[in-house]
């Protein structure tokens, strides 16, 4: 009677399949735990004033590590977690929860989380990352209209903000420095309140764009590095803006100039947001142009970088830099700085 070879029995045939299923379960459990961990971290970061501006970074890392589907689930988990915390806190503090204020309060996290899902998705495959971020910034501006209106017109919020400003001014006066006392004598609480609300409204989309861009760039680099990928080029892509954007740039700054000459009300807020956002985009293009030429002169790279840093930190020169770099980006409409000799000859 012959014995069957070792490993040929029915029980042994199921061994490899069982081990493969076990590995898959372990991988799935790891992915689930990682998704939950990054989602919870996003919720925790959102709860503190010192970290609320970077609460999107963990979710960007999750997208880069585990893909779009897991990233979306993590994004939904973070939003639900933020909502639950707000509901619990609102109910425990005041006993009642105003739904209108809750919706306004959720505008900030919703705009960022929606923007992240759109930026990471394949909805606009031909648009580079910086373009998708600019697109979701415009959407966030529309979503933020009720919040901006609340900040500008609500009496209760104005009283709260005024109390905060008065507390700050008293703290400065108690410092007993002649500089503080002199400043307090020329600036009233009403002026600071008006300027604060005006700056918030005029720079709403700019603040969103810069905050989102910072979160996305840092999160993308961390996520890719965790997978052993070290991108050489910028993760936002080489900035080449559509020539039609110049009309938004010109319209925005024309409106800003007009609003300085005569009051335009809510329209001036639109002009300011268009002008500042388009200026930052052209500034990014100007920085890309400078980086393109710095790479071409290896020997002078350090000298050029030091010169640029001096321009940034020296008063007066930094203003020239802030104006000059965006204008450099604008000028590429007429001067193709990054076009090769071959491309120019073909044209």
Secondary structure, DSSP 8 states (H G I E B T S, - for coil): -----TT-SHHHHHHHHHHHHHHHHHHHHHHHHHHHHHHHHHHHHHTSTTTGGGTTHHHHHHHHHH-HHHHHHHHHHHHHHHHHHHHHHHHHHHSS--HHHHHHHHHHHHHHHHHHHHHHSSTTTTS-HHHHHHHHHHHHHHHTHHHHHHHHH-HHHHHHHHHHHHHHHHHHHHTT-HHHHHHHHH--HHHHHHHHHHHHHHTHHHHHHHHHHHHHHHHHHHHHHHTT---SS-TT------TTHHHHHHHHHHHHHHHHHS--THHHHHHHHHHHHHHHHHHHHHHHHHHHHHHH-STTHHHHHHHHHHHHHSTTHHHHHHHHHHHHHHHTTTS-TT--HHHHHH-
